[in-house]
C-alpha cells in the first residue's frame, strides 16, 4: 500500500519511466523469479491465500506467462532504450510482521552493487530524522533483489531497492512528500555514482 503513489510521484519528479506490475503481488510478485515459492505465495504472513494454496505447475506457468513475462519484457525494453539507465524499485512494508514491530522507517536495499545505496544512505544520514537502514527489513538473503540482479547488476547499472513503512505513505499527501524526499536522495546518489555530466 502506498508504494505505487510514491513511485508515480518519483517518476514525475525525476523524469523517469515507471514500469509497474498490473496485479497484486499475491497473484504474482513480479520481484520474484518464476521458480521462487513466494512468486505466488501460499501464505501472506499468517493468512492462507486460497487462490494459491493448490496451484499446480500448469497454473503457475500460466500466471508466469500472463503477469511476470510481460512485466519483465517491458522493464528490459525500457532499460535497453536508455544511454545510462539507473534502476530504482519502490516497495512498502507493514509496520508489524508476525506480531513484531519493525523499528525502521525506510530501507535501502542492494545486492552485490552497493554504489547507489551507499550514496543514498549518506544523503539520508545528513538530511532526515527518519530511521533509514541498509538491507532492512529484508535483504538479498530473502530473495528480494531479483529485479536488481536481472536487469541492472549484470550490465553494471546503478540500482537500489527502496522499502517504505506503509503507514508513512497512507495518504496522497504523504506519498507526495515521501517521493520528494526520496527523489532528492536518488538525484544526489546518481550524481555521486555517475558524475554530474551523466546524471
Rosetta blueprint (number, residue, H / E / L):
1 X L
2 X L
3 X H
4 X H
5 X H
6 X H
7 X H
8 X H
9 X H
10 X H
11 X H
12 X H
13 X H
14 X H
15 X L
16 X L
17 X L
18 X L
19 X L
20 X L
21 X L
22 X L
23 X L
24 X L
25 X L
26 X L
27 X L
28 X L
29 X L
30 X L
31 X L
32 X L
33 X L
34 X L
35 X L
36 X L
37 X H
38 X H
39 X H
40 X H
41 X L
42 X L
43 X E
44 X E
45 X L
46 X L
47 X E
48 X E
49 X L
50 X H
51 X H
52 X H
53 X L
54 X L
55 X L
56 X L
57 X H
58 X H
59 X H
60 X H
61 X H
62 X H
63 X H
64 X H
65 X H
66 X H
67 X H
68 X H
69 X H
70 X H
71 X H
72 X H
73 X H
74 X H
75 X H
76 X H
77 X H
78 X H
79 X H
80 X H
81 X L
82 X L
83 X L
84 X L
85 X L
86 X L
87 X E
88 X E
89 X E
90 X E
91 X E
92 X E
93 X E
94 X L
95 X L
96 X E
97 X E
98 X L
99 X L
100 X E
101 X E
102 X L
103 X L
104 X L
105 X L
106 X E
107 X E
108 X E
109 X E
110 X L
111 X L
112 X L
113 X L
114 X L
115 X H
116 X H
117 X H
118 X H
119 X H
120 X H
121 X H
122 X H
123 X H
124 X H
125 X H
126 X H
127 X H
128 X L
129 X L
130 X L
131 X L
132 X E
133 X E
134 X E
135 X L
136 X L
137 X L
138 X L
139 X L
140 X H
141 X H
142 X H
143 X L
144 X L
145 X L
146 X H
147 X H
148 X H
149 X H
150 X H
151 X H
152 X L
153 X H
154 X H
155 X H
156 X L
157 X L
158 X L
159 X E
160 X E
161 X E
162 X E
163 X E
164 X E
165 X E
166 X H
167 X H
168 X H
169 X H
170 X L
171 X L
172 X H
173 X H
174 X H
175 X H
176 X H
177 X H
178 X H
179 X H
180 X H
181 X H
182 X H
183 X H
184 X H
185 X H
186 X H
187 X H
188 X H
189 X H
190 X H
191 X H
192 X H
193 X H
194 X H
195 X L
196 X L
197 X L
198 X L
199 X L
